[in-house]
Amino acid sequence: MTNGLRAGVLRRAQRVLLAMTAVAVVAVIAASWMAARAGEGPSWLQAIFGPPQTLAGRQIGIVAGHAGNDSGAVCPDGLTEVEINQAVADAVARALQRRGARVDLLTEFDDRLRGYRADAFVSIHADSCEVDLSGFKVASLEGGSRASDTLVACLWARYETSTGLKPHPDTVTYDMRGYHAFREIASDTPAAIIETGFLSGDRRFLTRQPDRAAAGIVAGIECFLKP
């Protein structure tokens, strides 16, 4: 091999190594960005790459449906609705706090519900294991405020976009529209209840991706509270 050929091979090897190094650096940066946006990793990383403080100063109430009271729906193998509700509600609370919100994580019949005031209030539930259906649904107090209707509209739109689940409005029930907490909290608190999916048809999604379900709820709240 001549000196010129040897030099050419060396230059090509150096370019390949440089390209591989650049790809690795970009991959590390992308992974760091995604971790920080999810609230993971060291605090300095989250400070650099974390989500913008879109909800700074906002007060938001989140109910983990059935928590502190009962199991909610129960599947034949023992999976309970309250497990799903709590996991999603915890993830929602963390995500809202990362965006600067003050969050009250509430139980089903929390003493704080009476006269509760906030910029938004969302109660998180999941639907039955008894029917093999898939989809989500959202409701507010029947005959309630325009602000609550707007919150519901935002949740319908953003949850579908974020999760890929389809709306299932045909199964919205009277119990959802007449949800007890709607009549306990202050009448001027915009409020909604969401069934994040069916424990039957959406089981894999609900058990394995609670953060994705949470992201849809957070996106709906952000939509409602946007400046």
Secondary structure as a PSIPRED ss2 file (coil, helix, strand):
# PSIPRED VFORMAT (PSIPRED V4.0)

   1 M C   1.000  0.000  0.000
   2 T C   1.000  0.000  0.000
   3 N H   0.000  1.000  0.000
   4 G H   0.000  1.000  0.000
   5 L H   0.000  1.000  0.000
   6 R H   0.000  1.000  0.000
   7 A H   0.000  1.000  0.000
   8 G H   0.000  1.000  0.000
   9 V H   0.000  1.000  0.000
  10 L H   0.000  1.000  0.000
  11 R H   0.000  1.000  0.000
  12 R H   0.000  1.000  0.000
  13 A H   0.000  1.000  0.000
  14 Q H   0.000  1.000  0.000
  15 R H   0.000  1.000  0.000
  16 V H   0.000  1.000  0.000
  17 L H   0.000  1.000  0.000
  18 L H   0.000  1.000  0.000
  19 A H   0.000  1.000  0.000
  20 M H   0.000  1.000  0.000
  21 T H   0.000  1.000  0.000
  22 A H   0.000  1.000  0.000
  23 V H   0.000  1.000  0.000
  24 A H   0.000  1.000  0.000
  25 V H   0.000  1.000  0.000
  26 V H   0.000  1.000  0.000
  27 A H   0.000  1.000  0.000
  28 V H   0.000  1.000  0.000
  29 I H   0.000  1.000  0.000
  30 A H   0.000  1.000  0.000
  31 A H   0.000  1.000  0.000
  32 S H   0.000  1.000  0.000
  33 W H   0.000  1.000  0.000
  34 M H   0.000  1.000  0.000
  35 A H   0.000  1.000  0.000
  36 A H   0.000  1.000  0.000
  37 R H   0.000  1.000  0.000
  38 A C   1.000  0.000  0.000
  39 G C   1.000  0.000  0.000
  40 E C   1.000  0.000  0.000
  41 G C   1.000  0.000  0.000
  42 P C   1.000  0.000  0.000
  43 S H   0.000  1.000  0.000
  44 W H   0.000  1.000  0.000
  45 L H   0.000  1.000  0.000
  46 Q H   0.000  1.000  0.000
  47 A H   0.000  1.000  0.000
  48 I H   0.000  1.000  0.000
  49 F H   0.000  1.000  0.000
  50 G C   1.000  0.000  0.000
  51 P C   1.000  0.000  0.000
  52 P C   1.000  0.000  0.000
  53 Q C   1.000  0.000  0.000
  54 T C   1.000  0.000  0.000
  55 L C   1.000  0.000  0.000
  56 A C   1.000  0.000  0.000
  57 G C   1.000  0.000  0.000
  58 R C   1.000  0.000  0.000
  59 Q E   0.000  0.000  1.000
  60 I E   0.000  0.000  1.000
  61 G E   0.000  0.000  1.000
  62 I E   0.000  0.000  1.000
  63 V E   0.000  0.000  1.000
  64 A E   0.000  0.000  1.000
  65 G C   1.000  0.000  0.000
  66 H C   1.000  0.000  0.000
  67 A C   1.000  0.000  0.000
  68 G C   1.000  0.000  0.000
  69 N C   1.000  0.000  0.000
  70 D C   1.000  0.000  0.000
  71 S C   1.000  0.000  0.000
  72 G C   1.000  0.000  0.000
  73 A C   1.000  0.000  0.000
  74 V E   0.000  0.000  1.000
  75 C C   1.000  0.000  0.000
  76 P C   1.000  0.000  0.000
  77 D C   1.000  0.000  0.000
  78 G C   1.000  0.000  0.000
  79 L C   1.000  0.000  0.000
  80 T E   0.000  0.000  1.000
  81 E H   0.000  1.000  0.000
  82 V H   0.000  1.000  0.000
  83 E H   0.000  1.000  0.000
  84 I H   0.000  1.000  0.000
  85 N H   0.000  1.000  0.000
  86 Q H   0.000  1.000  0.000
  87 A H   0.000  1.000  0.000
  88 V H   0.000  1.000  0.000
  89 A H   0.000  1.000  0.000
  90 D H   0.000  1.000  0.000
  91 A H   0.000  1.000  0.000
  92 V H   0.000  1.000  0.000
  93 A H   0.000  1.000  0.000
  94 R H   0.000  1.000  0.000
  95 A H   0.000  1.000  0.000
  96 L H   0.000  1.000  0.000
  97 Q H   0.000  1.000  0.000
  98 R H   0.000  1.000  0.000
  99 R C   1.000  0.000  0.000
 100 G C   1.000  0.000  0.000
 101 A C   1.000  0.000  0.000
 102 R E   0.000  0.000  1.000
 103 V E   0.000  0.000  1.000
 104 D E   0.000  0.000  1.000
 105 L E   0.000  0.000  1.000
 106 L E   0.000  0.000  1.000
 107 T C   1.000  0.000  0.000
 108 E C   1.000  0.000  0.000
 109 F C   1.000  0.000  0.000
 110 D C   1.000  0.000  0.000
 111 D H   0.000  1.000  0.000
 112 R H   0.000  1.000  0.000
 113 L H   0.000  1.000  0.000
 114 R C   1.000  0.000  0.000
 115 G C   1.000  0.000  0.000
 116 Y C   1.000  0.000  0.000
 117 R C   1.000  0.000  0.000
 118 A C   1.000  0.000  0.000
 119 D C   1.000  0.000  0.000
 120 A E   0.000  0.000  1.000
 121 F E   0.000  0.000  1.000
 122 V E   0.000  0.000  1.000
 123 S E   0.000  0.000  1.000
 124 I E   0.000  0.000  1.000
 125 H E   0.000  0.000  1.000
 126 A E   0.000  0.000  1.000
 127 D E   0.000  0.000  1.000
 128 S C   1.000  0.000  0.000
 129 C C   1.000  0.000  0.000
 130 E C   1.000  0.000  0.000
 131 V C   1.000  0.000  0.000
 132 D C   1.000  0.000  0.000
 133 L C   1.000  0.000  0.000
 134 S C   1.000  0.000  0.000
 135 G C   1.000  0.000  0.000
 136 F E   0.000  0.000  1.000
 137 K E   0.000  0.000  1.000
 138 V E   0.000  0.000  1.000
 139 A E   0.000  0.000  1.000
 140 S C   1.000  0.000  0.000
 141 L C   1.000  0.000  0.000
 142 E C   1.000  0.000  0.000
 143 G C   1.000  0.000  0.000
 144 G C   1.000  0.000  0.000
 145 S C   1.000  0.000  0.000
 146 R H   0.000  1.000  0.000
 147 A H   0.000  1.000  0.000
 148 S H   0.000  1.000  0.000
 149 D H   0.000  1.000  0.000
 150 T H   0.000  1.000  0.000
 151 L H   0.000  1.000  0.000
 152 V H   0.000  1.000  0.000
 153 A H   0.000  1.000  0.000
 154 C H   0.000  1.000  0.000
 155 L H   0.000  1.000  0.000
 156 W H   0.000  1.000  0.000
 157 A H   0.000  1.000  0.000
 158 R H   0.000  1.000  0.000
 159 Y H   0.000  1.000  0.000
 160 E H   0.000  1.000  0.000
 161 T H   0.000  1.000  0.000
 162 S H   0.000  1.000  0.000
 163 T H   0.000  1.000  0.000
 164 G C   1.000  0.000  0.000
 165 L C   1.000  0.000  0.000
 166 K C   1.000  0.000  0.000
 167 P E   0.000  0.000  1.000
 168 H C   1.000  0.000  0.000
 169 P H   0.000  1.000  0.000
 170 D H   0.000  1.000  0.000
 171 T H   0.000  1.000  0.000
 172 V C   1.000  0.000  0.000
 173 T C   1.000  0.000  0.000
 174 Y H   0.000  1.000  0.000
 175 D H   0.000  1.000  0.000
 176 M H   0.000  1.000  0.000
 177 R H   0.000  1.000  0.000
 178 G C   1.000  0.000  0.000
 179 Y C   1.000  0.000  0.000
 180 H H   0.000  1.000  0.000
 181 A H   0.000  1.000  0.000
 182 F H   0.000  1.000  0.000
 183 R H   0.000  1.000  0.000
 184 E H   0.000  1.000  0.000
 185 I C   1.000  0.000  0.000
 186 A C   1.000  0.000  0.000
 187 S C   1.000  0.000  0.000
 188 D C   1.000  0.000  0.000
 189 T C   1.000  0.000  0.000
 190 P C   1.000  0.000  0.000
 191 A E   0.000  0.000  1.000
 192 A E   0.000  0.000  1.000
 193 I E   0.000  0.000  1.000
 194 I E   0.000  0.000  1.000
 195 E E   0.000  0.000  1.000
 196 T E   0.000  0.000  1.000
 197 G E   0.000  0.000  1.000
 198 F E   0.000  0.000  1.000
 199 L C   1.000  0.000  0.000
 200 S C   1.000  0.000  0.000
 201 G C   1.000  0.000  0.000
 202 D C   1.000  0.000  0.000
 203 R H   0.000  1.000  0.000
 204 R H   0.000  1.000  0.000
 205 F H   0.000  1.000  0.000
 206 L H   0.000  1.000  0.000
 207 T H   0.000  1.000  0.000
 208 R H   0.000  1.000  0.000
 209 Q C   1.000  0.000  0.000
 210 P H   0.000  1.000  0.000
 211 D H   0.000  1.000  0.000
 212 R H   0.000  1.000  0.000
 213 A H   0.000  1.000  0.000
 214 A H   0.000  1.000  0.000
 215 A H   0.000  1.000  0.000
 216 G H   0.000  1.000  0.000
 217 I H   0.000  1.000  0.000
 218 V H   0.000  1.000  0.000
 219 A H   0.000  1.000  0.000
 220 G H   0.000  1.000  0.000
 221 I H   0.000  1.000  0.000
 222 E H   0.000  1.000  0.000
 223 C H   0.000  1.000  0.000
 224 F H   0.000  1.000  0.000
 225 L H   0.000  1.000  0.000
 226 K C   1.000  0.000  0.000
 227 P C   1.000  0.000  0.000
